[in-house]
Amino acid sequence: MPHKSYIPVFYVVTRAGRRTSPSDYWTWGEAEAAAKKMRAWLSKWNDKDASKIQIIKTTDPQSII
């Protein structure tokens, strides 16, 4: 049986296409919690970017600036 190499998957929270923090998340749940916190913080300040928070699934988190 051939050995398959494991490629780790990370989740990165972005705001308008840019990272919100240097953190990478191992699970969707962790990323979603961080995204919700960021949306709430931005909404508190009436920032229009609150709707631009996204979670990106990637195998190369360093490529997201």
N, C-alpha and C positions, 0 to 999 in steps of 0.2 A: 504494500500500500504506500503510495507516494506521500511524503510529508508536505503539508500545506503550510506556507509561511503565514504568520499572523500579522495583519496590518491594523494597528490600533486606530480607533475612530474617536475623534474629539468633537466637542461642541463649543462654539465660540459665540458670545453675545456681541452683537454689533449695533451701532447707532448710525444710521444713514451710511452704512457700508464700512464703517471704521470700528475697531475694537472699543468696547467700553472700559475694559480693564486688561491687564496682562494675563489674567487667569484663563485657563482652558478647563473645560468640564468633561468628566468621563461619562456622565449620564445626561439624558435629556431632562430629567427631573431637576438636577442641579442647575442646569442652564436656564430652565424655565423659571425657577425660583429667583435667580439673579435678574432675569429679564423683567419679571413682575415687579421686583424691587425698584429697578431702574425706571420702569414706566410710571410707578407711583410717585417716585421722586420728581420726575420731569413734569408729571401732571400737576403736582403741588405747586410748581413754579409756572404753570401755564405754558410750558415749552411745547412747541408744535412737533418737535422730534419724538415725543412720546409714542406717536404712531409709527415711527420709523425704526423701532427696536425689533431686531430679528435674531434668530438663532441659526447659525450656519453649521452644518455637519461637514467635517473635513478630516482627511488623513494627514494634512499638512498645515497645522494651525499657525506656524510661523509665516505662512504666506499671506495671512490676513493682518493687515497693518492697523 
